[in-house]
């Protein structure tokens, strides 16, 4: 971080005191990160977000009483600029999809390495989506179950019929070669279509495309 550059303001919401303290210690070692607040109850998160105005909020998915999933909307209302990165020890893909569909920008496992956590915070701050590699596959499988080809393209910028087909196949978990074979076009053409789709929708990769579609399907 260059001198004079502002730090990324981070807040933590988790019911385990030792975890919050551990996260504070880890993040305090980074020159560009600053923990500005933490609370142990999800219901206190919106007020904290309004008062401390964090850039990134680490939010536990499951907590006693009110869980993190139940306050995502209220946090965004309290401070629309806060990007939410969910903390989880669960591999329940339904929770993961629910978090992303409500506006969380990423999901990270609680047992992730410190370096991975820091990278995730920076990525989410910069506007990217983040999902741990170990749950990306199951997340895309759940998206495939929820939306099958032919159900209609996500609302937003208008896609061509071919681009809509490709979006459906990406959500279904198809790689470029499979898309090429199914649509009987070259992989080079598939890549060109994906580049156009990413540009139209303002996403950076296949995961962000799937999340975009999840949030906007009618």
Secondary structure, 3 states (H helix, E strand, C coil): CCCCCCCEEEEEECCCHHHHHHHHHHHHCCCCEEEEEEECCHHHHHHHHHHHCCCEEEEECCCCCCCHHHHHHHHHHHCCCCEEEEEECCCCHHHHHHHHHCCCCEEEECCCCHHHHHHHHHHHHCCCCEECHHHHHHHHHHHHHHCCCCCCCCCCCCCCHHHHHHHHHHHCCCCHHHHHHHHCCCHHHHHHHHHHHHHHHCCCCHHHHHHHHHHHCC
